[in-house]
């Protein structure tokens, strides 16, 4: 029953994680027709992990609506999951998904996206709608 509840509340975050994993592990040839610009992959990392953080925050808030988490715990969960996921992806890419490579700047972009997403939700949306 707990798994069913978990999936009910977190299906959106799971979907975002699935899309991130697909984009991170798909062969580069899948994206040949996509227009590019210098460092566009860093922007994509920021947007993906910012979006994941936003979705996690909303899902976590819904899941804990009747029993809110302390602010520090909420923040740590919301930020650590995307940061750890980004690090694991960067480790796995060269090991199992060649010709993909690991880049420290990609992981830094993931971390930046998570922080930007957290601030966007916490400071803008939550304040705008008077949500904790």
N, C-alpha and C positions, 0 to 999 in steps of 0.2 A: 504494500500500500504506500509506503514512503517513496519508493521509486516512482510510482504513478504520480504522486503529488509533486515530486521533484521535476519530473518531465513536464507536467502541466504548467508549472511556473517558469521553468527555464528553457522551454523549447525555442524561444527566440534567440537566446544566447547560444544555445547548442547549434542552431542554424548558422549564426554568424561565425562561430568557430569552425564549422564544417566548410563554409565558403573560404575562410582564411586558409585552412589546411589544403583545400583544393588548389587555390591560387599559389600557395607556397611550394607545393610539391609537383604540380603539373609540369610537363616538359616545356621549356621555353618556346618550343616551336608552336605551342598552342596559341601564343600571343603575337605571332609575327605580323599580323595585319593591323595591330593596334598602334595608333600614332604615338610617338614618344618625344620627349624633350630631356634635356640634361637633368639628371637626378630625379626623374619622375618616379623611380621606384621608391625613393625615400618618402616622397609625398604619399604614395600609395600605402606604404607601411604606416605612416602617421594616421591616415584616414581609416585604415582597417582596424588598427588597435584602438584608436579613439572611439570608433563606432562600437567595438566590442566592449570597451569600458562603459560607455553610455548604456548599452543594452544590459550589461551585468548589473549596473546600478539600479535600473528600473526593475529588472527581474528580482533582484535581491530585496528591494524595498517591498515589492508585492508579496514575496515569499515570507517576509518577516513583518508584515503589516500589523498583525495582532500582538506581536512580541518584538518590538524594534531592537536592533542591535545597538550597542554603544557606538558612538561616532567613529572612534579609532578602529574598531573591529570592522565596521562597514567600509571605511576607507581602505584598510589593509586588504580585505577580500577583493574589493573592486579593483585595486591596482595590482596586487600580486598575481592574480590569475593571468591577466594579459602579459605581464612582464615575464613570468615563468614560461608561458606558452611561447612567446617570442624567442626566448633563449633556447628552448627545446627544439623549436623549428630550425633555428640557425645551426644547431648541433647536428640535427638529422639530415639536413639538406645534402651536405657533401658525402655523408656516410651511405645513404640509401637512395638518393635521388639525383645522381650525377646526370647532367653536367651542372646541376645547381651547386652553388658554393655558399659558404658561410661568410658573412661580413659583419664586423663589429658595428659599422655604421647602420646596418639594417636593424640590428637589435637596439641601438640607441634611438633610431627612428620609432621602433615599436614602443619603447619606454616613453619617448616624447609624446606619441599619440595617446598612450594611456593617461599620462598626466594632463594633457590638453582636454581629453574627453572627460576626465574626472572634474576638472575645474569648470568645464562648460556646463555639465549637469548640476554640479553642486552650487556653483555661484550664480549661474544665470537662470536655469529652469527651476531649480528648487526654490530659489529666492523669489522668482517671478510669481510662482504659484503657491508660495508660502508653505512649501513642503520641507520636512526635515531632511 
